[in-house]
C-alpha cells in the first residue's frame, strides 16, 4: 500500500476522529453480568482496535488513542474485519479533503 504524506496537524485531527469512531463498535451478543450475578442486559459497546503498519511493514494494534506524531504510519491505519479491512484513516482523510474542497474547511 502506498503511504500518503500528511502534516502532523492533520494527523492529530485524524487520530482524534478515529478515536471517536473506533469507540462506537457494538456487539449485541455480549451478555453483561454485574456484581452478584445480576444480569445488566444484552449488548456492549467496545473500542475496536486500529492496526497500523510501520515503515518495515510491521503491524501493531492500537487499542486506545493513535499517536499522530508519525503521520506516515498513522495514515496506514485500518480496522481488520476477518479477511476484510476498513481503511479508516484513508477514509477519514478523504472526508476531510471533501470538506476542504467543498465547504471551506481549513486545517
C-alpha positions in Angstrom: 0.0 0.0 0.0 1.4 3.4 -0.9 1.9 5.7 2.1 0.5 9.2 1.7 2.3 12.1 3.3 0.3 14.2 5.7 1.1 17.0 8.1 1.4 16.5 11.9 -1.6 18.8 12.4 -3.8 16.8 10.0 -2.5 13.5 11.6 -3.5 14.8 15.0 -7.0 15.6 13.8 -7.3 12.2 12.0 -6.2 10.4 15.3 -8.9 12.3 17.2 -11.6 11.5 14.7 -10.6 7.8 14.6 -10.7 7.6 18.4 -14.3 8.9 18.3 -15.4 6.5 15.7 -13.5 3.4 17.0 -15.3 3.7 20.3 -18.7 3.1 18.8 -18.5 -0.6 17.9 -21.3 -2.7 19.4 -21.9 -6.4 19.9 -25.5 -7.3 20.6 -24.5 -10.9 21.5 -22.4 -9.9 24.6 -24.1 -10.8 27.8 -23.5 -8.3 30.6 -23.5 -9.6 34.1 -22.9 -7.3 37.1 -22.0 -7.9 40.7 -23.7 -10.8 42.4 -24.6 -12.4 39.1 -27.2 -9.7 38.2 -28.0 -9.6 34.5 -27.4 -6.0 33.2 -28.7 -6.5 29.7 -27.5 -7.6 26.3 -25.0 -5.9 24.1 -21.9 -3.8 24.8 -20.0 -1.0 23.1 -16.3 -1.5 22.8 -13.2 0.1 21.3 -12.3 -1.5 18.0 -8.5 -1.9 17.6 -6.8 0.1 14.9 -4.0 -1.7 13.1 -1.1 0.5 12.0 1.7 -0.5 9.6 5.2 0.9 10.1 8.0 1.6 7.6 9.2 -2.0 7.9 5.7 -3.4 7.3 5.4 -4.4 11.0 1.8 -4.3 12.2 0.8 -3.1 15.6 -2.6 -2.8 17.3 -3.7 0.4 18.9 -6.4 -0.1 21.5 -6.6 3.4 22.9 -5.7 6.6 21.0 -3.5 6.5 18.0 -0.4 8.7 18.1 -0.4 11.5 15.5 3.3 12.1 15.8 4.1 9.7 12.9 1.8 10.8 10.1 3.3 8.4 7.6 2.4 5.4 9.8 -0.9 6.8 11.0 -2.4 7.1 7.5 -2.0 3.3 7.1 -4.4 2.7 10.0 -7.2 0.2 9.3 -9.8 -2.0 11.1 -9.5 -5.7 10.3 -12.8 -7.5 10.0 -11.9 -11.1 9.3 -10.4 -11.1 5.8 -11.7 -7.6 5.1 -10.2 -4.2 6.1 -11.7 -0.8 6.5 -9.0 1.7 5.7 -10.4 4.1 8.3 -7.6 6.6 8.2 -7.6 7.0 4.5 -11.4 7.3 4.6 -11.3 10.0 7.2 -8.6 11.8 5.2 -10.8 11.6 2.1 -13.7 13.0 4.1 -11.5 15.9 5.3 -10.4 16.6 1.8 -14.0 16.7 0.6 -14.9 19.2 3.4 -11.8 21.3 2.5 -12.6 21.4 -1.2 -16.4 21.8 -1.0 -17.1 23.5 2.3 -14.1 25.7 3.0 -12.7 23.7 5.9 -9.3 24.9 6.8 -6.9 22.7 8.8 
